[in-house]
Amino acid sequence: DDQMWARFVRASEAKAQGSGAVRPPPLHPEALAAKLARKVFTNGKSDLEMVAGIYARTLDGAFGGAEQLKFMNCGWGDEEVKALAKVLPLARSVTLLNLIENPKIGADGWRALAEAIEAGGAPQLREIFPCDSGIKTVWPTSDGGALKRACEARGIGL
């Protein structure tokens, strides 16, 4: 189905969703392979490896080549940001990350993102919009300033 495939190919684009609807983050290829390992394939391991390989190549091209990642109002919390943090090293071209209007993200999610940034994830990242408070984008404070420090150390600003 072309529409289903487009959802994965254009993983960095925001989708129109109802308020609070969760749009999952891209999975790291290893996480997808683990999920696939619990599925039954007609040709067993060879099909599993083929599907995992197709996903890894698609993620590399679509996510790895994206210049902007827009995950606004996706209903995300800590688990989704932790999953994003795991694939952030693969985001080799992204310059802007927008996570506003995801009020369920807490300290654990922000810390995971800070750790990914400190480790060099998204090497071209120059701007991040972490939180939204009305009309102003603000840095989260629940993480003790970890994300702000990580971004400042790399020259990533608002």
C-alpha positions, 0 to 999 in steps of 0.5 A: 500500500503506497500510503503505508509505505509513504508513512515510513519513507517520509518519517521526518514529516509531521502528519495531520492527527487528532489532538493527543494522537500518538505518532511513533518515532522511527525505530532503530533498525536493531529495535525493528529487527527485534520486533520482527524476530517475534513475527512469523515469515513464510520463508523464515529467517531469510524474509526477516533479514530482507524486511529488516534490510529494506527498513534499514536502507529506507531509514538511512535514506529518509531519516538520515537525509532529512534536514528537519525533524518535526515531531510536534503535537505527537502525543510523545512522552519519555519512551518516544523521546528515548526511542528518538534518542537511539536513532539520533546518531543516524540523523546525519543531515538534520539541522532542526529538531522540533518537539513542541506541544508534547507536554508528556515528555519528562525528565527521563526523555529530556535526559536521553535526548541530552545524552544522545546530543552529548554523544554526537548524535545528529552532528549537523543539528543547529536548532532544537525546539524542545517545549512550548509554553503558549507562544514561547518555546522554552527549555525543559527544567525537569531534567536539571538543565541536562538538555540545555547544557548539552545543546550549549556545549555543541552550539545548538540553540533556540 
